[in-house]
Amino acid sequence: MAYTQSQIMMTLAAITYASPNDTASYLLPTTNPPNATNGDWALVWGPAVTAIDHGNLMFVTYNKSTNQYAIAIRGTYPYFGLALLVDLYQDLDVSHPRSWEYPNVPGAMVAGGMIDGLDDLMRLTSNGMAFHNFVDAEIAPSGADIFVTGHSLGGSLTTVMAPWLVYRLAQNNAKNSVTPYTYAAPTAGNDTFATFYTELFKSSYRYYNVIDVVPKAWADLASIKNLYSSPGPACPWELKDTIDVVTDWLHALKVSYVQPNGTGASLPGVPSPESDIFAEALDQHDHNYYLKLLGAPTVPISAPHTRADTKKKLGSV
């Protein structure tokens, strides 16, 4: 069966959540159950993970029949509890944006955590070769089209990796085209960066479930308060207060974020009669739910944080 590029790229993004030792097996044509990659994408670099906390993971696949590379990036798969926004706030260092330098774009600012994450990714090493060297030695000379994809925080990292890749390829006088696909991505930078990104990529894609919490960060936090209509769960006052604190703090620091690609491509998530907002939020954000919304086969991977884990965390709040 033939699948669309958006279905394939979300499938590769989902595979990043597998154990690094199992990544190659998810790309085989004999995968059971089969997924949208159809065995057409072979692992050529990675998976590589950040050495200190293993928080970020990235791999590169190649489709020989189409002469295309796909770079898949995993982000930190979040649990959903009252501390979620605070944890994301600290992990992404959104209160201390830094200038974008690939290339320098006057006024373009990106979350500090995104810059740090990009630095980590470009230096990841697989089989003795750092990713930036792999780009120079293998991808740039090939002239192949390149896709960059990621879900959740992996989507945010895609938003900075893709323009860095264009910049790096230009240093090699390469002619490769780069097309980013993001799914459920929080914002990475301010309005100037978003404009630069949107103008740089004539073809780029941002998919989000309309009732997923994560893409609301950091440009649309207030909407989380009324995200789920009946029969979905109501937002508890504790979460509303957390949203207000984070929003007020960003406003006081005069820090703002904007999603690239305007309204993007919305996916019609449907609320369920869940008893708590955090379990519902986890389900709406899950990589397999995104695959279902896109009409693609699911990828049966045990997520790092399950609904049971979420309820345990709720019990400790």
Contacts in CASP RR format, 6 or more apart in sequence:
PFRMAT RR
TARGET T0000
AUTHOR 0000-0000-0000
METHOD contacts of the structure
MODEL  1
MAYTQSQIMMTLAAITYASPNDTASYLLPTTNPPNATNGDWALVWGPAVT
AIDHGNLMFVTYNKSTNQYAIAIRGTYPYFGLALLVDLYQDLDVSHPRSW
EYPNVPGAMVAGGMIDGLDDLMRLTSNGMAFHNFVDAEIAPSGADIFVTG
HSLGGSLTTVMAPWLVYRLAQNNAKNSVTPYTYAAPTAGNDTFATFYTEL
FKSSYRYYNVIDVVPKAWADLASIKNLYSSPGPACPWELKDTIDVVTDWL
HALKVSYVQPNGTGASLPGVPSPESDIFAEALDQHDHNYYLKLLGAPTVP
ISAPHTRADTKKKLGSV
1 38 0 8 1.000
3 11 0 8 1.000
3 36 0 8 1.000
3 38 0 8 1.000
3 296 0 8 1.000
4 294 0 8 1.000
5 147 0 8 1.000
5 181 0 8 1.000
6 181 0 8 1.000
6 205 0 8 1.000
6 207 0 8 1.000
6 265 0 8 1.000
6 294 0 8 1.000
7 36 0 8 1.000
7 291 0 8 1.000
7 294 0 8 1.000
7 295 0 8 1.000
7 296 0 8 1.000
8 36 0 8 1.000
8 37 0 8 1.000
8 41 0 8 1.000
8 70 0 8 1.000
8 296 0 8 1.000
9 70 0 8 1.000
9 147 0 8 1.000
9 149 0 8 1.000
9 150 0 8 1.000
9 181 0 8 1.000
9 183 0 8 1.000
9 205 0 8 1.000
10 36 0 8 1.000
10 149 0 8 1.000
10 151 0 8 1.000
10 181 0 8 1.000
10 183 0 8 1.000
10 207 0 8 1.000
10 287 0 8 1.000
10 290 0 8 1.000
10 291 0 8 1.000
10 294 0 8 1.000
10 296 0 8 1.000
11 35 0 8 1.000
11 36 0 8 1.000
11 37 0 8 1.000
11 291 0 8 1.000
11 296 0 8 1.000
11 297 0 8 1.000
11 299 0 8 1.000
12 37 0 8 1.000
12 41 0 8 1.000
12 61 0 8 1.000
12 70 0 8 1.000
12 72 0 8 1.000
12 149 0 8 1.000
12 150 0 8 1.000
13 72 0 8 1.000
13 73 0 8 1.000
13 74 0 8 1.000
13 149 0 8 1.000
13 150 0 8 1.000
13 151 0 8 1.000
13 154 0 8 1.000
13 155 0 8 1.000
13 181 0 8 1.000
13 183 0 8 1.000
13 287 0 8 1.000
14 151 0 8 1.000
14 287 0 8 1.000
14 288 0 8 1.000
14 290 0 8 1.000
14 291 0 8 1.000
14 299 0 8 1.000
14 301 0 8 1.000
15 23 0 8 1.000
15 26 0 8 1.000
15 27 0 8 1.000
15 35 0 8 1.000
15 37 0 8 1.000
15 72 0 8 1.000
15 299 0 8 1.000
15 301 0 8 1.000
16 23 0 8 1.000
16 47 0 8 1.000
16 57 0 8 1.000
16 58 0 8 1.000
16 59 0 8 1.000
16 72 0 8 1.000
16 73 0 8 1.000
16 74 0 8 1.000
16 75 0 8 1.000
16 150 0 8 1.000
16 151 0 8 1.000
16 154 0 8 1.000
17 74 0 8 1.000
17 77 0 8 1.000
17 287 0 8 1.000
17 301 0 8 1.000
17 303 0 8 1.000
17 304 0 8 1.000
18 26 0 8 1.000
18 299 0 8 1.000
18 301 0 8 1.000
20 46 0 8 1.000
20 47 0 8 1.000
20 49 0 8 1.000
20 57 0 8 1.000
23 43 0 8 1.000
23 46 0 8 1.000
23 47 0 8 1.000
23 59 0 8 1.000
24 43 0 8 1.000
25 31 0 8 1.000
26 35 0 8 1.000
26 37 0 8 1.000
26 299 0 8 1.000
26 301 0 8 1.000
27 37 0 8 1.000
27 39 0 8 1.000
27 41 0 8 1.000
27 42 0 8 1.000
27 43 0 8 1.000
27 61 0 8 1.000
28 39 0 8 1.000
29 38 0 8 1.000
29 39 0 8 1.000
31 37 0 8 1.000
31 39 0 8 1.000
33 297 0 8 1.000
33 298 0 8 1.000
33 300 0 8 1.000
34 297 0 8 1.000
35 296 0 8 1.000
35 297 0 8 1.000
35 298 0 8 1.000
35 299 0 8 1.000
36 291 0 8 1.000
36 296 0 8 1.000
36 297 0 8 1.000
37 61 0 8 1.000
40 63 0 8 1.000
40 65 0 8 1.000
40 66 0 8 1.000
41 61 0 8 1.000
41 62 0 8 1.000
41 63 0 8 1.000
41 70 0 8 1.000
42 61 0 8 1.000
42 62 0 8 1.000
42 63 0 8 1.000
42 64 0 8 1.000
43 59 0 8 1.000
43 60 0 8 1.000
43 61 0 8 1.000
44 60 0 8 1.000
44 61 0 8 1.000
44 62 0 8 1.000
44 69 0 8 1.000
44 138 0 8 1.000
45 59 0 8 1.000
45 60 0 8 1.000
45 126 0 8 1.000
45 127 0 8 1.000
45 129 0 8 1.000
45 131 0 8 1.000
45 134 0 8 1.000
45 138 0 8 1.000
46 58 0 8 1.000
46 59 0 8 1.000
46 60 0 8 1.000
46 124 0 8 1.000
46 126 0 8 1.000
46 127 0 8 1.000
47 57 0 8 1.000
47 58 0 8 1.000
47 59 0 8 1.000
47 126 0 8 1.000
48 57 0 8 1.000
48 58 0 8 1.000
48 59 0 8 1.000
48 124 0 8 1.000
48 125 0 8 1.000
48 126 0 8 1.000
48 131 0 8 1.000
49 55 0 8 1.000
49 56 0 8 1.000
49 57 0 8 1.000
49 124 0 8 1.000
50 56 0 8 1.000
50 57 0 8 1.000
50 120 0 8 1.000
50 124 0 8 1.000
55 74 0 8 1.000
55 75 0 8 1.000
55 76 0 8 1.000
56 73 0 8 1.000
56 74 0 8 1.000
56 75 0 8 1.000
56 76 0 8 1.000
56 117 0 8 1.000
56 120 0 8 1.000
56 121 0 8 1.000
56 124 0 8 1.000
56 154 0 8 1.000
56 157 0 8 1.000
57 73 0 8 1.000
57 74 0 8 1.000
57 75 0 8 1.000
58 71 0 8 1.000
58 72 0 8 1.000
58 73 0 8 1.000
58 74 0 8 1.000
58 121 0 8 1.000
58 124 0 8 1.000
58 131 0 8 1.000
59 71 0 8 1.000
59 72 0 8 1.000
59 126 0 8 1.000
60 69 0 8 1.000
60 70 0 8 1.000
60 71 0 8 1.000
60 72 0 8 1.000
60 131 0 8 1.000
60 134 0 8 1.000
60 139 0 8 1.000
61 69 0 8 1.000
61 70 0 8 1.000
61 72 0 8 1.000
62 68 0 8 1.000
62 69 0 8 1.000
62 70 0 8 1.000
62 144 0 8 1.000
63 69 0 8 1.000
63 70 0 8 1.000
66 145 0 8 1.000
67 142 0 8 1.000
67 143 0 8 1.000
67 144 0 8 1.000
67 145 0 8 1.000
68 144 0 8 1.000
68 145 0 8 1.000
68 146 0 8 1.000
68 147 0 8 1.000
69 139 0 8 1.000
69 142 0 8 1.000
69 144 0 8 1.000
69 145 0 8 1.000
69 146 0 8 1.000
69 147 0 8 1.000
70 146 0 8 1.000
70 147 0 8 1.000
70 148 0 8 1.000
70 149 0 8 1.000
71 146 0 8 1.000
71 147 0 8 1.000
71 148 0 8 1.000
71 149 0 8 1.000
71 161 0 8 1.000
71 165 0 8 1.000
72 149 0 8 1.000
72 150 0 8 1.000
73 121 0 8 1.000
73 148 0 8 1.000
73 149 0 8 1.000
73 150 0 8 1.000
73 154 0 8 1.000
73 155 0 8 1.000
73 157 0 8 1.000
73 158 0 8 1.000
73 161 0 8 1.000
74 150 0 8 1.000
74 151 0 8 1.000
74 154 0 8 1.000
75 150 0 8 1.000
75 151 0 8 1.000
75 152 0 8 1.000
75 153 0 8 1.000
75 154 0 8 1.000
75 155 0 8 1.000
75 156 0 8 1.000
75 157 0 8 1.000
76 91 0 8 1.000
76 152 0 8 1.000
76 153 0 8 1.000
77 152 0 8 1.000
77 303 0 8 1.000
77 304 0 8 1.000
77 305 0 8 1.000
78 84 0 8 1.000
78 87 0 8 1.000
78 88 0 8 1.000
78 152 0 8 1.000
78 153 0 8 1.000
78 214 0 8 1.000
78 285 0 8 1.000
78 305 0 8 1.000
79 282 0 8 1.000
79 305 0 8 1.000
79 309 0 8 1.000
79 310 0 8 1.000
79 313 0 8 1.000
80 213 0 8 1.000
80 277 0 8 1.000
80 278 0 8 1.000
80 279 0 8 1.000
80 281 0 8 1.000
80 282 0 8 1.000
80 285 0 8 1.000
80 305 0 8 1.000
80 310 0 8 1.000
81 278 0 8 1.000
81 310 0 8 1.000
81 313 0 8 1.000
81 314 0 8 1.000
81 317 0 8 1.000
82 238 0 8 1.000
82 239 0 8 1.000
82 242 0 8 1.000
82 317 0 8 1.000
83 317 0 8 1.000
84 213 0 8 1.000
84 278 0 8 1.000
85 217 0 8 1.000
85 221 0 8 1.000
85 242 0 8 1.000
85 243 0 8 1.000
85 246 0 8 1.000
86 242 0 8 1.000
86 246 0 8 1.000
88 94 0 8 1.000
88 153 0 8 1.000
88 186 0 8 1.000
88 217 0 8 1.000
89 95 0 8 1.000
89 246 0 8 1.000
91 113 0 8 1.000
91 153 0 8 1.000
92 111 0 8 1.000
92 112 0 8 1.000
92 113 0 8 1.000
92 114 0 8 1.000
92 153 0 8 1.000
92 156 0 8 1.000
92 186 0 8 1.000
93 111 0 8 1.000
93 112 0 8 1.000
93 113 0 8 1.000
93 116 0 8 1.000
94 111 0 8 1.000
94 112 0 8 1.000
94 113 0 8 1.000
94 218 0 8 1.000
94 250 0 8 1.000
94 255 0 8 1.000
94 257 0 8 1.000
95 249 0 8 1.000
95 250 0 8 1.000
95 253 0 8 1.000
95 255 0 8 1.000
96 111 0 8 1.000
96 112 0 8 1.000
97 109 0 8 1.000
97 110 0 8 1.000
97 111 0 8 1.000
97 112 0 8 1.000
97 189 0 8 1.000
97 190 0 8 1.000
97 255 0 8 1.000
98 109 0 8 1.000
98 110 0 8 1.000
98 111 0 8 1.000
98 112 0 8 1.000
98 115 0 8 1.000
99 107 0 8 1.000
99 108 0 8 1.000
99 109 0 8 1.000
99 110 0 8 1.000
100 108 0 8 1.000
100 109 0 8 1.000
100 110 0 8 1.000
100 163 0 8 1.000
100 193 0 8 1.000
100 196 0 8 1.000
102 163 0 8 1.000
102 164 0 8 1.000
102 167 0 8 1.000
102 168 0 8 1.000
103 167 0 8 1.000
105 192 0 8 1.000
105 193 0 8 1.000
105 196 0 8 1.000
106 192 0 8 1.000
107 190 0 8 1.000
107 192 0 8 1.000
108 189 0 8 1.000
108 190 0 8 1.000
108 192 0 8 1.000
108 193 0 8 1.000
108 196 0 8 1.000
109 189 0 8 1.000
109 190 0 8 1.000
109 192 0 8 1.000
109 193 0 8 1.000
110 160 0 8 1.000
110 188 0 8 1.000
110 189 0 8 1.000
110 190 0 8 1.000
110 193 0 8 1.000
111 156 0 8 1.000
111 187 0 8 1.000
111 188 0 8 1.000
111 189 0 8 1.000
111 257 0 8 1.000
114 156 0 8 1.000
114 157 0 8 1.000
114 159 0 8 1.000
114 160 0 8 1.000
114 188 0 8 1.000
114 189 0 8 1.000
115 160 0 8 1.000
117 157 0 8 1.000
117 160 0 8 1.000
118 157 0 8 1.000
118 160 0 8 1.000
118 161 0 8 1.000
118 164 0 8 1.000
121 131 0 8 1.000
121 157 0 8 1.000
121 161 0 8 1.000
122 130 0 8 1.000
122 131 0 8 1.000
122 132 0 8 1.000
122 164 0 8 1.000
123 130 0 8 1.000
123 131 0 8 1.000
123 132 0 8 1.000
124 130 0 8 1.000
124 131 0 8 1.000
125 131 0 8 1.000
126 134 0 8 1.000
129 137 0 8 1.000
132 168 0 8 1.000
135 165 0 8 1.000
135 168 0 8 1.000
135 169 0 8 1.000
135 172 0 8 1.000
136 168 0 8 1.000
136 172 0 8 1.000
139 146 0 8 1.000
139 169 0 8 1.000
139 174 0 8 1.000
139 176 0 8 1.000
140 168 0 8 1.000
140 169 0 8 1.000
140 172 0 8 1.000
140 174 0 8 1.000
140 176 0 8 1.000
141 172 0 8 1.000
141 174 0 8 1.000
142 176 0 8 1.000
143 174 0 8 1.000
143 175 0 8 1.000
143 176 0 8 1.000
144 176 0 8 1.000
145 176 0 8 1.000
145 177 0 8 1.000
145 179 0 8 1.000
146 165 0 8 1.000
146 176 0 8 1.000
146 177 0 8 1.000
146 178 0 8 1.000
146 179 0 8 1.000
147 178 0 8 1.000
147 179 0 8 1.000
147 180 0 8 1.000
147 181 0 8 1.000
148 158 0 8 1.000
148 161 0 8 1.000
148 162 0 8 1.000
148 165 0 8 1.000
148 178 0 8 1.000
148 179 0 8 1.000
148 180 0 8 1.000
148 181 0 8 1.000
149 155 0 8 1.000
149 158 0 8 1.000
149 180 0 8 1.000
149 181 0 8 1.000
149 182 0 8 1.000
149 183 0 8 1.000
150 157 0 8 1.000
150 158 0 8 1.000
150 181 0 8 1.000
150 182 0 8 1.000
150 183 0 8 1.000
150 185 0 8 1.000
151 182 0 8 1.000
151 183 0 8 1.000
151 184 0 8 1.000
151 185 0 8 1.000
151 287 0 8 1.000
151 290 0 8 1.000
152 183 0 8 1.000
152 184 0 8 1.000
152 185 0 8 1.000
152 186 0 8 1.000
152 214 0 8 1.000
152 285 0 8 1.000
152 287 0 8 1.000
153 185 0 8 1.000
153 186 0 8 1.000
154 182 0 8 1.000
154 185 0 8 1.000
155 182 0 8 1.000
155 183 0 8 1.000
155 184 0 8 1.000
155 185 0 8 1.000
156 182 0 8 1.000
156 185 0 8 1.000
156 186 0 8 1.000
156 187 0 8 1.000
156 188 0 8 1.000
158 180 0 8 1.000
158 181 0 8 1.000
158 182 0 8 1.000
158 185 0 8 1.000
159 180 0 8 1.000
159 182 0 8 1.000
159 185 0 8 1.000
159 188 0 8 1.000
159 189 0 8 1.000
159 197 0 8 1.000
159 260 0 8 1.000
160 188 0 8 1.000
161 180 0 8 1.000
162 178 0 8 1.000
162 179 0 8 1.000
162 180 0 8 1.000
162 197 0 8 1.000
162 201 0 8 1.000
162 204 0 8 1.000
163 196 0 8 1.000
163 197 0 8 1.000
163 200 0 8 1.000
163 201 0 8 1.000
165 178 0 8 1.000
166 178 0 8 1.000
166 200 0 8 1.000
169 176 0 8 1.000
169 178 0 8 1.000
178 201 0 8 1.000
179 201 0 8 1.000
179 203 0 8 1.000
179 204 0 8 1.000
179 205 0 8 1.000
180 201 0 8 1.000
180 204 0 8 1.000
180 205 0 8 1.000
181 204 0 8 1.000
181 205 0 8 1.000
181 207 0 8 1.000
182 205 0 8 1.000
182 206 0 8 1.000
182 207 0 8 1.000
183 207 0 8 1.000
183 208 0 8 1.000
183 287 0 8 1.000
183 290 0 8 1.000
184 207 0 8 1.000
184 208 0 8 1.000
184 209 0 8 1.000
184 212 0 8 1.000
184 214 0 8 1.000
184 215 0 8 1.000
184 285 0 8 1.000
184 290 0 8 1.000
185 206 0 8 1.000
185 208 0 8 1.000
185 214 0 8 1.000
185 215 0 8 1.000
185 259 0 8 1.000
186 214 0 8 1.000
186 215 0 8 1.000
186 216 0 8 1.000
186 217 0 8 1.000
186 218 0 8 1.000
187 194 0 8 1.000
187 217 0 8 1.000
187 218 0 8 1.000
187 219 0 8 1.000
187 257 0 8 1.000
187 258 0 8 1.000
187 259 0 8 1.000
188 257 0 8 1.000
188 260 0 8 1.000
189 257 0 8 1.000
189 258 0 8 1.000
190 255 0 8 1.000
190 256 0 8 1.000
190 257 0 8 1.000
190 258 0 8 1.000
191 256 0 8 1.000
191 258 0 8 1.000
193 258 0 8 1.000
193 260 0 8 1.000
194 258 0 8 1.000
194 259 0 8 1.000
194 260 0 8 1.000
194 262 0 8 1.000
197 204 0 8 1.000
197 260 0 8 1.000
197 261 0 8 1.000
198 204 0 8 1.000
198 260 0 8 1.000
198 261 0 8 1.000
198 262 0 8 1.000
204 260 0 8 1.000
204 261 0 8 1.000
205 261 0 8 1.000
205 264 0 8 1.000
205 265 0 8 1.000
206 259 0 8 1.000
206 260 0 8 1.000
206 261 0 8 1.000
206 262 0 8 1.000
206 264 0 8 1.000
206 265 0 8 1.000
207 264 0 8 1.000
207 265 0 8 1.000
207 266 0 8 1.000
207 267 0 8 1.000
207 290 0 8 1.000
207 294 0 8 1.000
208 215 0 8 1.000
208 264 0 8 1.000
208 265 0 8 1.000
208 266 0 8 1.000
208 267 0 8 1.000
209 215 0 8 1.000
209 266 0 8 1.000
209 267 0 8 1.000
209 268 0 8 1.000
209 269 0 8 1.000
209 284 0 8 1.000
209 285 0 8 1.000
209 289 0 8 1.000
209 290 0 8 1.000
209 293 0 8 1.000
210 266 0 8 1.000
210 267 0 8 1.000
210 268 0 8 1.000
210 269 0 8 1.000
211 227 0 8 1.000
211 228 0 8 1.000
211 269 0 8 1.000
211 270 0 8 1.000
211 271 0 8 1.000
211 284 0 8 1.000
212 269 0 8 1.000
212 281 0 8 1.000
212 284 0 8 1.000
212 285 0 8 1.000
213 224 0 8 1.000
213 227 0 8 1.000
213 281 0 8 1.000
213 284 0 8 1.000
213 285 0 8 1.000
214 285 0 8 1.000
215 259 0 8 1.000
216 223 0 8 1.000
216 224 0 8 1.000
216 227 0 8 1.000
218 250 0 8 1.000
218 257 0 8 1.000
219 256 0 8 1.000
219 257 0 8 1.000
219 258 0 8 1.000
219 259 0 8 1.000
221 243 0 8 1.000
221 246 0 8 1.000
221 247 0 8 1.000
222 243 0 8 1.000
222 247 0 8 1.000
224 235 0 8 1.000
224 239 0 8 1.000
224 243 0 8 1.000
225 235 0 8 1.000
225 239 0 8 1.000
225 240 0 8 1.000
225 243 0 8 1.000
226 235 0 8 1.000
227 235 0 8 1.000
228 234 0 8 1.000
228 235 0 8 1.000
228 271 0 8 1.000
228 277 0 8 1.000
228 280 0 8 1.000
229 271 0 8 1.000
231 271 0 8 1.000
231 272 0 8 1.000
231 273 0 8 1.000
232 271 0 8 1.000
232 272 0 8 1.000
232 273 0 8 1.000
232 274 0 8 1.000
232 280 0 8 1.000
233 271 0 8 1.000
233 274 0 8 1.000
233 275 0 8 1.000
233 276 0 8 1.000
233 277 0 8 1.000
233 280 0 8 1.000
234 277 0 8 1.000
235 277 0 8 1.000
236 277 0 8 1.000
238 317 0 8 1.000
239 277 0 8 1.000
250 256 0 8 1.000
267 290 0 8 1.000
267 293 0 8 1.000
267 294 0 8 1.000
268 293 0 8 1.000
269 284 0 8 1.000
269 289 0 8 1.000
269 293 0 8 1.000
271 280 0 8 1.000
271 284 0 8 1.000
272 280 0 8 1.000
272 283 0 8 1.000
274 280 0 8 1.000
274 283 0 8 1.000
276 311 0 8 1.000
276 314 0 8 1.000
278 310 0 8 1.000
278 313 0 8 1.000
278 314 0 8 1.000
279 307 0 8 1.000
279 310 0 8 1.000
279 311 0 8 1.000
282 305 0 8 1.000
282 307 0 8 1.000
282 310 0 8 1.000
283 289 0 8 1.000
283 307 0 8 1.000
286 303 0 8 1.000
287 299 0 8 1.000
287 301 0 8 1.000
287 303 0 8 1.000
288 298 0 8 1.000
288 299 0 8 1.000
288 300 0 8 1.000
291 297 0 8 1.000
291 298 0 8 1.000
291 299 0 8 1.000
292 298 0 8 1.000
END
